[in-house]
Each structure stands twice: as structure tokens, then as C-alpha cells.
Amino acid sequence: MRFSNWLIGLALAALVAAAWFLLNPTVEVDPFQGDLRGVSYTAWRQDSTSLNKREPTVEEIRQDLQLIAGQARSVRTYEATGISARIPEIAAEMGLNVTAGAWIDVDKKKNEEEVASIVNIAHDVGSVNQLIVGNEFLHRYRMSPERVQELDPDGSKGLKAGFVDPELRDELIGYIRRVKAASDLPVSTAEPFDIWLNNPELVAETDYIAIHILPFWNGINIDQALKWTLDRYHAVQKAYPEKRILIAEVGWPSEGLTRSTLPEEGPEYQDKGGAVASPINQGLFLRRFLVEAKKADIDYNIIEAFDQPWKIAVEGGVGAYWGLWNADRLPKPALQGNLINFANWPAFAIASIVIGLPFVLFLMRTELGMKRRGRFFVALLGYGGVITAVLIYAQYSQLYLTLYDVIAMVAVAPAVLLLLAIFLIEGLEMAVNLWLGQSKRSLVPPPIHSSWKLPKVSVHVPCYNEPPDMMIETIQALERLDYPNFEVLIIDNNTKDDAVWQPVEAYIKSLNRPNFRFFHLPKWPGFKAGALNYALTETHPEAEIIATIDSDYIVRARWLSDLVPHFSNPQVALVQAPQDYRDGHEDLFKRMCFWEYAGFFYLGMKTRDEKNAIIQHGTMALIRRSALTQAGGWAEWCITEDAELGLRLFEAGHKAVYTEKSYGRGLMPDSFDAFRKQRYRWAYGAMQILKTHWRDLMPFMGKRLEPAQRYQFLAGWLPWIADGLQLSFIALAIAWTVGMIVWPQYIAPPLTVYLFVTIGMFLFKVGKSFWLYAQKVPCSVWDNIGASLAGLALSYSVGKAVWRGIFTSNLPFHRTPKMENAPAALRGLVSAREETAIFLALVGCGVWTLEERSMEPAAFLWAVLLFVQALPFFSALLLSMINALRLGQHRGGAEPSLTQALAVASGKDVPAENTTEAKKAA
């Protein structure tokens, strides 16, 4: 292994360690000194097999209160029945005062039990010093617009949505009066500050004000949270100076989704980044508040003693993380010690390096031909993938996982791993194209020994129902081949209309050239592969090379004379020239398709050729006859018989040669529907090949392919498989969005890191495409954009083909139509109707998310992800309409080939007659 690879790997390992260190700063804040005045305590424990709450034992309550007694003077309870009724007496044993609570809700029978019990507790337990009847009862049942209409149909009472329901307020006051009458202790109810400010009737009925001030829920930034809290406290204090005030709940969560600032907050609180739940922010807020509370002699209860995972179902994910201790009763660093978000980040940093260093060394070793900057880029990508995976694990390790979280993890984690794999594959392709050192490709035929003579070539042209004028033009180009010894076999299979095939037969006869023969097969099985296999039976016995072209191709005269000499190397069984097209100038649709094709034939194929792993095309291919025969001929079971044959040739140990120089140009599909069907067929055939050859393609199983060949084939198909999985994830995303809106207390957006990975992957792929096209494909910026849109437009069709290809094997052969009539605008819309429906569904879900969960930045990212997922479907609609409306239609002038354009771009010589056109293309 190169020493420079070790240097790169170790240098990046140091950067990884530094990144973990810099991303996890330690915040030094003075620890809190002394005892807390009060802590809210809910005794419920987490079930050992779920996040459901379970009733604790008396001994567990005693253990909890022992922990609290070491930190606080008082506890606040929320319920007066069940096991919670035992808390005050156990707290008294620990020397703790108790603010005893009764839970009030819409269940009147349960309310009666709570009221009776709290009165008994007040009488029986001496450590209880005050009572709270109801916890946010009025806040939980603020009036809906429908309730306002019911109580105030003409608006005379001035009721508004969000106000306290007057009937429920009167009901709560009734409970308060009954408890006051039965006890000598001070009685209040607990509500947020705005309810106290707007309901003096409630204040008049209580002995003191139990106020909740929780800046996080209003989206207040941590740096302004203390001021906001004290301002609300002082506002209530000013409004009711005669009343004692207890801040019955004040605190900050250590985990959960970031919350945006509420619109009703003043401008000084807006655009500050919202409220971020984290261990550092929990510690900062509590320590700052406790200092000010001690100075101002403010009475308070910190919410809360212990994390309550069951609250995820009530308050969403953030509801579980308000405790000073976690659910396992381990202390958080909120009050003591230095503050840090990932306390065990060194372990994650070590894991990133231990996993990442061998991985990147392996990646760099597999690409020894790259320059140093290319290997550095590959190593950077490798470490990036490993860090992302470790970071996802690190985030999950700090969470209480609900069933929905586990479902999300099971559903989304494989997708993220697949995205990371594609990220590395795309990055490797990019690095090889940009920073390859010495190329191993055989661009020039080897020196020909005097004993070797040019072999006879048999050119096979299969056709079905093709326009006779086009076929004759193809044959005329073959007549001009500058090669001494060849034959041409035209095989027309299953064309029913005599007027289509008979003119071609007549033209062949008129040539009076024995080496041009025509065959009409009225009922022949096997589609194109069947026709090609028949051609093998009619091939001249002396022919050593089989050449195949599509029926629309006009070949260059030197096609055979330039490429056949490669067969002087006995290892070579396949020589492939690129597909190229002569009608890219006709309109904007074809121009976009033209440059979309170019990316594969002038980027991907060159990379594959370095590893002897090219994809054989059905046209412009030269095949050694003996190798073809030994491989068993053309596979009639496979809809992409050309690519399947190429793989069999590699499995037999043969070598292939690829040249990006164009030796023939055909016609592109005339319509979006035809363009889409062509790619559908390619993807479906790839799945057929994968199912049949999987043993040879899987690592450590087959031995007939080199590791690099396996990688190239699997890596080439993986993005198509990802398109298939993307359809599943789109269905999941739509269902997830519905769940987020309908059941927000249960379902939150996936982890932010997932969203960043997905969106980042999309941006990387787009950026990579633009960069490579700009560097290696001589097209304009607008052509670059057009090629990207054309590629995106095919994602849905490819995805469908993948799923059908995995589970079926009977897709009929789709001939790519060449000369269809231009469709109407309505047909363009109808042609992309499925993509349009999915596009509208995704955009609708994104807008719905922004409207219903606008307070959560994670929900905003989720909406962005939905919009990103909608782009391929919009691209399909756009491309279909461009095609239907014949935008950019141009008549006259020939489209130069990609070979000519590339030659001008690279400064190479081109034939004089083509220079002008090539310069136009470049």
C-alpha cells in the first residue's frame, strides 16, 4: 500500500477527531450552590418493554424521594389518587415539604375522587403546606372556533378562539371553593401566565397564584429565555400585587425538536433561532434562573425531577426530557459540572476513526490509479459516510424510543445506508473521472502481426415494423463501409404489414450484392434476441466477428476498419462504440435527451472501461463469434439481451474495449412516453440480469468476475434500485405526513440528521452532475441543466421497472418508437399523469406540514424534503409538456456528433468537413 495513502488516512483521522471535539464544546458555567426550593415529581415509571407508564411500587417512590431530598426542600405532586396518594407521607419521612395536587379533567367522577383525596391528604399529612387543584385544565381545553360560535354566536360576549371556556372556568372554581372550604391550607390552580393575566375571576378565587412559565414552548431562544421568564413573572406580579406567586413549573428540556418562536411574541424575540432542546441549554437556563430566583426570593418548582418517557404520547418527543435525572435515575449535568451535549463524544470519535481508517484505506487501495487529490477526495467521502452513520447512532443513543421511532428507524435507516452507499459510488465515479492518473484503457489497437489478417465481419441488423425509408438509409450507410471483407444481414421479424418490409427486401435485391441479404420472419419467437440468434444460423461460416447495429443507425465508413484490429488481441471478445444520435437539434426535448445520454456514454462507460466492466449496447457492438457461440448466443429470456451477453462474456474471462469516439448515429425516441419506455426496459432488464447472475455478482460467492467488475455492475444498478426504493419511501413519507398532522402527539418528523442526509445527497448528486458535465462533456450550462432534468424525469419509470423486474419476468419487448407524430399538449399532460399526481400529493403534503406544524424547524426540513422528492415528478411533467408543445423546434442544419464536439473541446484534430459543426456543438 502506498505510504501516501497512510498519510491521507491518518491526516483525515486527525481531522475527524478535531471535528468531534469542535462540534462538542464544553460550556463552563458556575454550578448551582444550595438546595432547590421545589421540584415537580411524577412517580410513574417507564415500563421495561415499552414507553408506557406503569405504577411504581412504594419502595421505588421512596428511592426517588431520597434522591430528591438530597437536592430540594419541597416536591409538587399532580395526582391525589392511586399510588400518588402515598407520595406526601413518604416525602414527610424524607423531610420534604409537599405542594399536593389534584388532577382535574372532563371525567367528573374521577374529579370527585381527586377532590376528596386531596382534602384527606391535607388533613392527614403535616408536611403538605399548600394545595393545587387542577393542572392546566383551562389551558388544555381552550375554546375552539366551533365552541366560540356555540357560546357567542353574535359576538356580543367578545369570546375568541384560544380563550378560556367560561363554563369550564366556573366548574374549576367550584372545585377550588370546595377544597378551600374543607381545608385551612392555601389553595390555587396551576395555569400558564396568560390565563392568569386574562382571568381575574380565577385569581379572586385562589389564595395564591400557581403560574407556569416555560419559555421553550413559546420558542424563545436560550439567550433570551431568562429575561422572557422574569418579564412574565413580573407582569403577573404587577397585575396582582396582593397575591403570592409560585412559579409552579419552570424548566427546559434536554432533548427534542427545536421549536420556532410563536408569532405573537414581540419582535425582539423573533428570528433568533428558536428554542433548542439540549443538555447545554437545559443547564444554562436552570443555572441562570436559579441565580436570579435566589436574588429576588422567587418561589418555584423546577419541572421536573425525572424524565417521563410516557409523555411522548402526550406532549410529543420533547415532553420526555425535562428531568434533572433521566428515566434510569442517573443525574444529568443540568446543575453541576461542565455542560456538554454529547458527553461521550470521545467514544464516538474513536469509533469513527476505528471504522473509518480501514475503510478509507481499502477505498484508496482499490483506486491506485488515481492522483493524490482524487484519493484524498475518496477518503474524505469515506470518512463522511462513516461519521454520518456514527452520528445517527449517537443521536438515537440519547433518545427514549417509542414504537413509532423504532418503525421509523427500521424504515428509514436502510434508506439512509443506501443513500450513503450511493454517495460513495457517485463520489468514486466523480474522482475517477476528474483525477485518474495513468489510464489502462486500450484506446489504440495493438500492433498487428504480419500473420494476422482482417477477419470477415457479419453485420446483423434486426428490425421490426420500421419505416422502409429509414431502413434503406441505414443500408446505404453500410454499403459505404471501408472494409474489405464483410456481409450484412437484415432480419425483419414479426412485421405484419407487407408494405413495410417488402420495399426493404426489394432494395436489397436491387443492390445485386451477395454480401447483403434480407430475411423476413413472419412468426418468430424471442423478440430481438430471437432475430439475432436466427442471424447467427445464417452467418457466413468464415465470419469471425459479429457486428450489431440498430435499424436507425447511419454508420461511419471507417467503423469496422478502425475497430476490428482490436481483435488481434485474442483476449478481446467485445469492442463497443457509443450510442450517438443525429436528431438532437430538432427540438428542446431531443436536445435535453441527447445530453442526458451523453453523461453515460462519455463518463460512466469510460470509468467502467478502466475495470473491464462496460455495459454492452445493442448497437455499435463488435463481438468475437467464437466467444458469442461459446456463451450460448443471445438470451431470449432477457429484455436487455445485449447487456446480459456482455456480462456472460466477462464471466467467461474475456476482455472488452470501449471507445467514446462515435462511429454511428441513430434516432432518439420522438416522445416522452417512448423515452420513458426505453429506460423502463433497460431497468427491467437489469433486474432480470441481477436475478439470474446474482451468485456471480455477490462478493465472496462467484469466482468468474473480478471484484472490480462486480463493483461496477452493482454500483451501476444501485441508483436504479434506489429509485425503486424511493417509491416506497414516498408512500411512507405521505403516510408519515398524515400521521404528523392527524396524530402530532405520537408522530414527529424523523431525526434531523436523516433529513440533512437525504437533502444533502440530492444536492451532492446534482452538484456532481454539473461539475462532471462542465469538466468532461462539452455542453452549455443550459444543456447541463436540461440533461439533469431529463434524467430526473425518468426516476419514476425506473423505480416502477425495478419493482416489476424483481417480482416478474414476463415484460414484453418494447421497441423504441423512432418516428411518432408529435403529441398534442393534452397528450403531454396525460402522458405524465401518474408523475403529476404524485407531484401534487408531495407538494400538498409539504404545504400541509408548513401550515399545521409551522413552529417546528424539523417540520420545515421535512416539508423541504417533500418538495425535493417532488422534483423528479415535476421534471417528468415538464419534459412531457416540452415534448408535447415541441418547444425549441428547429429545422435545417445537422447536429454534430458528440465525438466532434469533444474533439474541438480537447483541441484534437477533426475532419475538415466537420470542423464548423463541431465548433458549434462545443
PyMOL commands that set and color helices and strands:
alter all, ss='L'
color gray80, all
select helices_A, chain A and resi 3-23+58-69+82-93+108-124+137-140+145-151+166-182+193-198+200-205+215-218+222-239+267-269+279-296+309-315+317-320+345-366+372-397+403-435+468-479+498-511+527-538+559-568+588-610+625-630+641-651+672-697+707-742+752-776+781-793+795-807+825-831+833-852+857-884+898-906+912-921
alter helices_A, ss='H'
color red, helices_A
select strands_A, chain A and resi 39-40+45-46+53-54+74-76+97-102+128-135+187-192+208-212+244-250+299-302+456-463+486-493+516-521+543-548+554-555+572-576+621-624+655-658+664-665
alter strands_A, ss='S'
color yellow, strands_A
deselect
rebuild
show_as cartoon
